[in-house]
């Protein structure tokens, strides 16, 4: 599928062979704040998740894709659509790039590819993102791709012993 391939990366569906990668990502406590995770996932649970990864977005209301570097096929992160609502033609979008792969253009290209896919293939009218107020890289990334700040959820996330604001961004199809 050409829609999900860029110059640096490609987005692809989850495969059973991604179990160890998924296990490492989901159980990395440094990512828990952005994923609202509080407990670790077992390999058994993740294996069951992978076994159902083939289900349609209309059924599961989400789509999770692996971000793979084209030149090496190395997994560098994940990007997903969540809270997919076909009636209102919208979905949330989230992205996670492993810190050792930051500042290489992977996140920007992955976001661009998924935006195009969402608007063209899924016929969405809008995408939204929830970003912690102190996540400068994500704030810059989504602004770069024309997402607009539409609100602030005050004291929305409890993390590191304090309440934090979360910023709501939207991208409406022109």
N, C-alpha and C positions, 0 to 999 in steps of 0.2 A: 504494500500500500504506500504509494508515493506521498500521500497527505501527511503521514507520520514519520517522514524522513527529512532531515535537514542536511546541512553541510557537515556539522560536527557530530550530531547524534541521531538516533532513531528511537521512536517510542514503540514498544511492543507489549503484547499481552503477557500476563504472568504464565509461567510454565512450571511444571512440577520440580524442575531442576533449580528453581529460585527459592526453595525452602530455606536453605542456609542464609542466603542474602536477606530474605524477609525476616528470619529469626533474629539476625544481627540488628537490622533496622528497628524492628518493633520492640526489641528489648534494650535498646540504647537509651538509657535514662536521660541523656542530654536532649533527646528529641521528644520526650514525653510532654513537655510544656505545650508544644505546638500541636500535638496529636490528642491532647486531653486524656492521656493514658496514665493510669495509676498503678497498674499491676503488670507483671511480665506475662508474655504469651508463651504457652508451651509449643513445642514442635508439633505435637498431636493436633492442637487447635489450628495452627497455621497450615498444617497439611490438609485438614478438612476445608479450610478456606480456599486453598489452592485447587482442591478438587471441585469446588463450585465456581471457580473463577471464569469458567466458560459461559456462565449464565448471562443472559442479555441485560443490558443497562435498564431496560424497561421493567425487568423483574426485580433486580437488586437495588435499583436507584443509585448505583455507583459504577464507576469504571476506574480501575487502577492499572496504570501502565508503568513498565520499567523503562528508565532512561538509560540507554546504552550508547557508549562512545562508538561511532561507526568504524573507526580505524582499527580498534582492538576488540570490539564487542564486550568491553569491560562495563559492568553495571556501575553507574555513577549516582543513581538516585531513583526516585519514583515521583510520578505526578498522577493526580486523580481528580475525577469529577465526583461529587457527592451531593446528596440531597437533590438528585435529579428529579425535576418536576416537568413532565411533558405537557401537562395542561397549561401551565404558565410559562413554558419554554425557558426555563432557567435551571442553573446548577451552580453549586459552589465549586471552587477550584483550589487545590492545594498542591504544593510542590515541596519536595525535600531532596536536597543535594548533599551527599556526604561531604563533611567539611574539607576533606583532603582534595575535593574536586571543585571547591569554590573558585570564583574569579576566572573561570575558563570559558565562559559563554554558554555552558550547558543549560543552565536554568532559563536563560533568556530565549534560547532556541526552542527548548521544550515547551515553554509557555506559549510562544508564537505558534508552534505546531498544533497544540491542543486548542487554542483559540480558533484557529482556522477549521479544525476538525469539528469543533462544537457548533460553530455557526453554519458550516456547509453541510456536513453529514447528519448532524442531529437536529438541525434547524432551530437551534436555540436563539432566543432573543437577547438573553443576557447571562452573564457570568458574574459571580461575586466572590470575594475573598475576605477572610477574617484574618487580620494581621496584628500581632502584638505591637504596641506602641514603640517598643524598644528594638524591634527587629529591623534595623536600618537596611540591611541587604534586601529583604523582601519588600519593604516600603518602596525602595528605589526601583526594584524590578517591576512591580506592578504599575507604578507610575509611568515607567518607560514604555509599557505596553498599553497606555491610554486608559488604565483603570482610574476612576475618579473616587476620591474620598467622599462618602455620603453620610458618614456618621461616626460617632465614638461611643462605644459601649463602656461606660464608666465602671471601674472596679469589677470587671467581667471575669477575670481569671485570677485564681489564687495560686501563686507560685513563689517558691523561695520565701515563704513566711509573710508575703504581702499581697495585696490586691493590685492587679494591673489592668490598665485600659486596653481594649482591643478596638482596632480601627476597621470599619466596614468599607470596602471598596467595591464598585460596580463597573462593569464594562457592558454597555448597551450597544447592540449591533446597529450600525448606521444603515 
